[in-house]
Amino acid sequence: MKYDFKVKTIDVTAGGKNTVVLFKDDAADIDVSEMDRVKITTDGKEAIALVQLTHTYVKEGQIASFAELTKKLSLKTGQTVRIEPVDKPASVAFIKKKLDGGELSENEISEIITGLMKDELSEVELTAFIVGSYIRGLNYPETISLTKNILASGTTLNIKRKPIMDKHCIGGVPGNKTSMIIVPIVAAAGLTIPKTSSRSITSPAGTADCMEVLAPVTLDEKEIEKVVLKTNGCIVWGGGVNLAAADDKLIKIRNPLKLDPRGMLLASILAKKKAVGATHVLIDIPVGVGTKMAGHHDAELLARDFMDLGTKLDMEVHCILTPGYDPIGFAVGPAIEAREVLKILSGENVSADLIEKGVVMSGLLLEMGGKAKEGEGKALAETILSSGKALEKFREIIGAQGGNAKVKPDDIHIAPKKMDVVATDTGRVHLIEIGVINSIARLAGAPKDPSAGLYMYAEKGDKILKGQKLMTIYAESDRKLDAARELFEKSAPFEMDKMILGEYSTEQKPYVYEYGKQ
């Protein structure tokens, strides 16, 4: 049956889902419950929408349309639309099958991804799919099917060059801005490396956030291809193009839960690499407390999975396991990280570990791409960096993407409100709680305020004296600076091994326990 209703538009989004609100008695009359689906038809257009119910917001014979549906169907208040109840998509049954421990066929995974792209699945149903994949796991055929379907959900770059290099870090470590060092080194060597990067979701800065301090990162496919053909490389926001589009939708559900089902993680990363046309991919897997891979054994298994799946997708994949026990470099936050990168490319030794990681990974890519013999790539990368060729190439990329190619580190705006944090005791840094470091930088305003964040002056293993500066926190307002300070004081992200564990004198009478006496 089909029913006519008057529209009341709501200028509020519903998390990307087509959603309508019905008067509760109307819903009962047409046999529709909350979170059921209805088809909305008007002026030759139609869309499937999820149902919410109310006693008060709309009247009998009226529906409220959230912003997504209003835009999709060009709805206006007072307009008449036709509503028809529809069954749940078949993909809901396939999600339940995964929850029950069943193996999904390629067609069933295709139905789920199709439902995702058509916004036919609710967040509850998508969450169930992710939880089912996390608890029950995705086997090798399921992972391949998911990868291919994520890839097919969007467009691909068509850069007519070979080989095409790429790199990716699975995440978990703040301040990991190695892409902004690797891309110019590899591109300066004559290899092609179109780097699509993510914005932050739960961290203080994604690579795209850092690069955006220096140049626009929201480029379409044609603009990316133009930049790459001119400079050999780019650093752009992957969400600005329709590459492996289903992955971005899945990530929005996965991240609040902090769930990374192994098969979904593999599919997510390699689908995006395939979408840019990559033939050679280097995967960085940080290992340590607070990262996605706490143990060495699990990291090795993941590396093997990456390489096996890469072979299936006609990509040569190499993996490296790297220390993940403290931030990479000392800067955390978009502008502070961008400044640190520019200083390194300009020849300043501001972070030995960031430089080392950058040239090691660049060297491996140079060897994979045939620009250096095995074991000689790092030396070539160091030469390109020290000669200024990497800086020259980075400036060329910045200019091609629409930024100021002459930008200097001191030109970058850093938040004016700042506070130094000092050690309250003498000791050696035993552990840095990178999750707390992330949270402090985010409370300071990063990445929403690109200029906010923090700069650290100590890393694991450093001997620290009482009163020595540990970090400087930067914020655009006193309120945000105070919030960051309060978290630091509450959480103490620097765990210290004291140089003296106890102090005693001969005048103190020791306690002696005598066996057998109470």
Secondary structure, DSSP 8 states (H G I E B T S, - for coil): --EEEEEEE-S---TTS-EEEEEHHHHHHTT--TT-EEEEEETTEEEEEEEEEESSSS-TTEEEE-HHHHHHHT--TT-EEEEEEE---HHHHHHHHHHTT----HHHHHHHHHHHHTT-S-HHHHHHHHHHHHHH---HHHHHHHHHHHHHTSB------S-BEEEEE----TT--THHHHHHHHHHTT-BEEEEE---SSSS--HHHHHHTTS-----HHHHHHHHHHHSEEEEEGGGTTBTHHHHHHHHHHHHHT---HHHHHHHHHHHHHHTT-SEEEEEEEESTTSSB-SHHHHHHHHHHHHHHHHHTT-EEEEEEEE-SS-SSSEESHHHHHHHHHHHHTT--S-HHHHHHHHHHHHHHHHHTTSS-TT-HHHHHHHHHHTTHHHHHHHHHHHHTTS-TT--GGGS---SEEEEEE-SS-EEEEEE-HHHHHHHHHHTTTTTSTT-EEEE---TT-EE-TT-EEEEEEESSHHHHHHHHHHHHHH--EEEEES-S----TTS------TT--
